[in-house]
Amino acid sequence: MSRLGNLGARLYRGEVGYDFIGKRKIWYGVSILITITAILGLAVSGLNMGIEFKGGAVFTTDTKAKVSVSQAHEDAVEASGHEAIVQELGNGGLRIQITEVDTKKADQIKTQLAEDLGIPEAKINADLVGPSWGEQIANKAWAGLGIFMVLVVVYLAIAFEWRMAVAALIALIHDITITVGVYALVGFEVTPGTVIGLLTILGYSLYDTVVVFDSLKEGTNGITKQTRWTYSEIANRSINGTLVRSINTTVVALLPVAGLLFIGGGVLGAGMLNDISLSLFVGLAAGAYSSIFIATPLVADLKEREPQIKALKKRILAKRAAAAAKGESAEDERDDLADDDSEPAGAVVGQRRQPGGHGRTPRNRR
């Protein structure tokens, strides 16, 4: 078995683990810092909305121009008075995108471009995009996002509980904010492809979160009937038990997206791939982070405000303090507690049931 596979098996059995829940204030602080940076970037730089949202004109040539792409960009800016995006097509032609121009202005730009590029005006195709169409696209995107969020909250509240629904919603908002902030900071163009990417990453983020929540739900079934583990400890084991699976899923999803972003968009200059690949790359990474470091710790915080869970934690800590006063180790105390009549749901006789539903054979005591 590989080292990663062996580590995953040990994490799953509860033999090793990292205290994610105990260090949740650190993760909250990191997330708040990143979110504030994203919001500041959005407030200062704003989003570079594409032609589909602002309206404008797209000029394409089916023959190779007599000037370079950089020179064509200068000519387009000079002819229109607006910023332009120039891309070279596979047939050697050019695609020139200029925002916020009307029909009359587009005709003038087309004539000037034909002269500057050394191409007959008939060889240049002009497509106009009205701002009202872009507004409809934006409104539908917001509506789709709102419906998705509502359905997520309703589903999680029914399948799990309202605290998990709230935590998942906060994690999703966290992912969207970071992704949108990155677009503002790097200045990438926002197109309908970007919107598709945003909606896609929400599904990936929710998938990882639900996997951890399912393990947490199983491990905390009948939690108040035992006095071995606090809710936070079971939540922490749920994260550790699904950690390698989450990492593998995220890495496999990120590799092809990274290829689109860095090789297709960067090396090959296929700029049209950037609008969707950047949102997928940032969103997938943020979604994996929020599922582990935000969603489940938030659930633990909310649950431990309940009187029953709070009282359970108090009893467990009191028993451990009493054991420490007797000179017993924490492991001895937990073994003693394993002899209680109040076993958590799913316990197996002769085999200790670890939080999260993972069994482990108890060590022999002399």
N, C-alpha and C positions, 0 to 999 in steps of 0.2 A: 504493500500500500504506500502511496506517495506521502510525503511529509504533510502536505496540506490535507490529504484525505484522512491521515491519522489524527491530525489536530482537530479536524471536523468531527471525527468519531468521539474523541475525548471531550470536546465541547458539548456534543449531543448527550453524552452520558453524565455530564456534570462533574467530570474529574478535574477539569481546569476551567477557568473562566476569567473574564475581566469585569471589573465593577463599573459597568456603564451607568447604572442608576445612582450609585453613590457619588459619582462625579457629574451628576446632571447639571449642577449650577455652572460648571465650566462649559458644557455644551450649550446651555442656554445663552451664556455670555458670548460665545463664539457666533452663534446664530444671530443674536441681536446686533453684534458688530457688523456682520456681513449684510444683514438686512438694512441697517442704517446706511451703509456704504452704497447699497443698491438704490435706495430711495433718494439719497443725495445725488447720485449719478443721473437718476431719472429727472430730478427737479432741476439740475443745472444744465445737463446736456439735452435732455428730452430724447424722444424716439425719432429715428430717421425713417419716417413713414414712406412706404413705397408708392409708386404711381397708382396702384390699385386703390389706395386710400385717399390720396391728395388730388388725383386727377392729373392729366397731362397728355403727352404724346410720345409715341415710340416710333422711331424711324429706322427702317432696315434697308440694307442694300444687298442685292443679289449678285453683285460683282465686286471684285476687290478694289478698294479705294487706292488712290495714288498717294495717300499720306499715311503716317503711322497712327496707332491708336492714341498715343499721347497728343499728337497734333490734332487729330479729329476731336479729342476732348476739348482742347483749347478753342477750336473753331465752333463747336457746339455751344460752349459757354458764351463766347462772343456773340454768336448769332441770336441766342435766346435771352441772355441776361440772367439765366438761372443755372444752377448747378446741374451737370449732366453726368450720366453713367454710360460709358462706352465699352462695349465688349466685342471681341472679334469672333465671328461665327466660323463654323467648320468649313464652309465654302469660300472663306476668305473675305466675305462681306462683313459689315459692321451692324451692330444693334446699338442705337443711340436713344437713351431714355431721358426725357426732360419733363419735370413735373410742373404743374400749375401754369399751363398754357392753354389758350382757347383755340377755336378753329381758325380764326383769322390770323392769329399769331403763328399757328402751326404752319400755315401756307407760306408765310414769310420766311420762317426758319427752314422749311424744306427747300425753297429756292436758293437761299444763302448757302445751305449745306451742299447742294449740288454743285454750286460754283466752287466752294472751298475744297471739296473732296475730289473734284475733277470727274464727276459722274453725271450722266444725263439725268435731269430731274425725273424723267419717266421711270428710271431704274431705282428710285427711292420710294418705298411704301411707307405711308404714314397712318398709324392707328391711334385714334383719340380715345381716352378714357375719362369719362365725366366724374367729378367728385361725388355726385349723388350715388353712383354705383358703389364707390368705395365706402361711403357712409352706410349703405345697406349691408355690405359685407361685414363692417365693424359691428353693427348692431346685431347681426345674426351670430357673430362670434361671441359677443357678450352674453347673448341669450343662451347659446349653447353651453357656455361656461357656467352660467347660473343654474341651468337645469341639471347639469352634471353634478354640481356641488350639492344641490338639494337631494338628488337621488342617492348620492354617496352617504349623506347624513342619515337619510331615512333607512337605507339598507343596513348600515352599521349599527344604528340604534335598535333595529329589529333583530339582526343576527347576533349582535354582541350586547352592547348597552350604550347609553347616551354619552358616557364619559369617553368611551373609545371613539364614538362618532365625532365628538368635539375635538379630541386630540388629532384625529385623522384630518379634519377640516383645517385645523391650524397648520398642520404639516404641509397640506396642499397649497395653502396660501403662502406659506414660507417658500415653497419651491417656485411658484409663479413669480413672486416678488424678486427672488434672486435672478431668475432667468431674464425677466424683463429689465432688471437693473444692469445685467451684463450687456444686453443689447444697447442700452443707453450709453454705457461706458465705452464700448468698442466701436460704436457708430454703425453697426451692421444695419442693413435695410430691413424694415419690417414689411413682409408681404403676406398674402394668404397662406403661403407655405409655412411661414413662421407660426401663424395661428394653428395650423394643423399640427405642427410640432409641439406646441404648448399643450394642446388637448391630448396628444399621444403620451406625453411624459406623465400626465396625471394618472393615466391608467397604470403605467409602470410603477410609479410611486405608491399608488394604492395597493398594488399587488404585494409588494414587499411588506407594507404595513399590515395587511390582512394576514399574511403568513405568521408574523410575530403575534398578532392578536389572537389567532386561533390557538397557538401554543400556550399563550397566557391564559386563555379561557379554560383550556383543559387542565392546566396546572393549578388554577385557583378554584376549581370546582370543589366545594365543601371546605374552603380554606379555614372557616371559623371553627371547624370541628377538630382542628389539630393545633398544637402549640410548638411546632418545630420551626416554621418558616414565616417570616413576615411577607406581606404582599410585594414589597420592593425586591426582596430576595428572589421570590418566584419570578417576578418580571425580569429581573436581571438574568436568571437562568434561561428564560424564554428567548431573550435576545441572543445569548451565547449559543443556545441550541440551534438557532437558525442562522447564525452569523456567516458561516462558510457558504451556505446556500445563497444568501443574499449577495455575498461578494462574487460568487461564481456567476450568478444571474446578471449582475451589473456589468462585470467585465465582458462577458459574452455579448451583451447588448451594446457596450461602448465601443468595442473594437471596430465593427463596420461603420458606426457613426463617425469615429475618429478618422477612418479612411476617407469618408466623404468630406469631412471638414478640413483636414490637414493636407491630404494628398489631392483629392479632387478640387477643393476650393483654393488651397494654398499653392501647391506645386504646379498643378495643371492649369490653374487660373480659371477654373469653372465656377465663376462667382455666383451663378444662380443656385448652386448647391448650398451656399452658405446660409441662406435664409431659413432653411429647415434643419440643416445639420447642426448649427450652433445651438438652436433651442433644444434639440434632442440631446446633445452632448452635455450641456450645462444642466438641463432638467433631469437627466438620468442620474448624474452624479449627485445633484441636490436631493433627488428623491430617495436615493439609497442612504444618504446621510440623515435625512429627516426621519426615515423609518426606524433607524437604530437610535439616534441621539435625541430626537425630539418627541415623536409620537408616543412611544412606550414610556419614557420617563414622565411625560405629561399625564398619562393614564395612572401611573403609580402615585403621582402627586395628588390627583383628584380622588383616587380611591382611598388613600390614607387620611383623607379628611372625614370619611364616614365614621360614625361613632363605633360601629362594630369592628372595623379594620383598625381603628386607632386603639381600641381596647385590646385587641389581639396583639398588636405590636407591643403594647405596654406589658402584657402578661409574658410574652416571649422574652423581652429584655430583662424583666424581673427574674425569670427562671435562670437566664444566663448569668445574671449578676450573682444570684445565689450559688450557682455552680462554681463561679470564679472564686467566691468567698470560701468555698469548701476546698479549693485548690484543684478542682477538676478542669480539664481542658475544654475548650469549646466543642471539640469533636466528641469527647466523652459525654458532655451534656446532651448533645444531639442524639447520641446513641441511647441515652437514658430516656429521652423523650420519645424515641422510636418504640419504647415498650408501653407507651400510653395506650389506653383503650380507644382513644379518639384518633383514629387514622384518617387521613384525607381520602377523599373519594379516589378510587382507582388503585389503592394500595394493595400489594400482593403479599400474602403470608409468607414469611421466610425471606422476603426480598424487599429492600427498602425502595419505595417509590420516590424518585426525585421530582422536584417541582418541574412542571412542563411535561410530565408524563413519561420521563425516562427512568427506567429501573436501574438499580445498582446493587450489587451484592454487598451486604454489610461486612465490615471487617470483623475478624474473630476477636472476641474479648476473653481475656483470661480471668 
